[in-house]
């Protein structure tokens, strides 16, 4: 019995040390690339790119999905968009280099939306187009519902916005539990990532291939920090219940929108969310990309940029016609 206990304690110590070393390495390799802005209870990290004097309809807020940070969207889109737009890419609360104001409560879409609005105000962008991927499709919709005066249009890429069949991967539940999750996040994500990280990235891009060196260039390793892993798990585990409530309000969103999804998306049920948004949003254009997985902004960047341009024109037309957002 004593020998078994010693072995268990030794394994725990090794895993904890492995995590600490991996976190230190990730922070050395991936320092902040933007600025920090104050929000209630802490600060968020963002990159403010392109012309600062761009009008609101030529200003874009980029919101990344789960298990990543702002680099996941700036890598394929920033160079193309900053030629004609101001681009504000934000690390969501608890992700990338942003703090997690509110702790576990920050899994709330409403709270994250409020913090995003505060960050926009901090850089002098009271209104913008919001372009969001995956998990943040629900966040963009919440922004449009709770802060309609801030959102001139929504671009939703492979969004998760409605209740879906099935559940979520088990480790999101484990990582979100108050006590077990604290232990889990400090012992298992690092060794788990050593075995599965590249395969996980490949599944997100499938049937396309991820860009060379994608894991390093987008600082995916930052997710392995215990605080970030827990924040991500809380976000994902709490999404279903929140969209189950919010979906009934989407008909109130007046801002123009587009949705782009791939018909080979193996991460979210793209067909379900796209069809539901086509039904629920008053002013939406939907597009299905054949043979494309969960990252349409990588698979067909030019098409995504063209739809953002079109969204900007739609938003400008609405303002020119004096159409008020309720």
C-alpha positions, 0 to 999 in steps of 0.5 A: 500500500505504501509503495503504491501511494509513493508511486501515485505521489511521484506521478502527480509530482512529475505531471505537475512539474511537466505542466510548469515547465511546458507553461514556462516554455509557452510563455517564453515563445509566445509573448503578447503581440498587442496591447492591454486595455482596462475592463471591469475587473481586469484587462484584455489583450488585443491587437489594433491593426490598420487605419485608426481613423476608419469609420465604424462600417470599416472597423472589424472586431475579430472574435476567436473560437474555443481552444485558441486565441486572437492569432487563429483569426489574424493569421489568415485574415489580418493582412487581407483586411488591414488594407481597407479596414481597421481590425481589432482582434481580441483575446477573449477573457481567459484566453491568449494573454487576456485576464479572466475578469469574473473567474468562472462567471466569465463563461457567461456570454453576456459578461464576455459581451460586456467586456468586449464592448468595454475593450472597444470603447478603450480603443475608441471604436464604439461601433464596428462589424463583428466577425466571429468564428465557432464558439464566438458565433454565439458571443457575436449574437449576444453582442448584437442582442445586448448591445445593438448600438455597438454592432453594425453587422455580423460575420459568422464563420462556422458558428455555434449558435443553437442547441445541437444534438449530442454533447461535448468532449468529456474533458470539457466537463472535467476541466470545468468542475470546481475542484476536480477541474482545478486538479485536472488542469494542472496535471493532464492537459500537457501530457494529453496535448503531447499525444493529441494536439496535432491530431486535434488541429488536423481534425479542425481543418479536415478535409483541408490541411493546416498551414505548416507550423500552424500550432507554433504560429498561433500559440496553441500551447498557451491553452495548456496553462491551467487557467486558460484550460479551465476557462476554455472548458468552462466556456464550452461546457456552459454554451449549450444552456446559454444558446438554448435561451438566446436562440429564441431572441435572435429574431430581434437582431436587426444588424445585417449578417452573413454566415459561412459554413463548410459542408464537411465540418466535423467540429460543429453541426454546421448545417444545423446552425446555418439553417437555424440562423437563416430562419431566425435572423431577419437580415442574413445571407448564408453560404455553404462551402463544399468540401470545407471543414471548420475553418472556412477563413483558411479554406477560402480566405478570399471569399470570406474577405469578399463577404466582409466587404459586402457586409460593410457595404450593407451596414453603410447602406443602412446607416445612409438610409437612417435605419435605426437599430433598436 
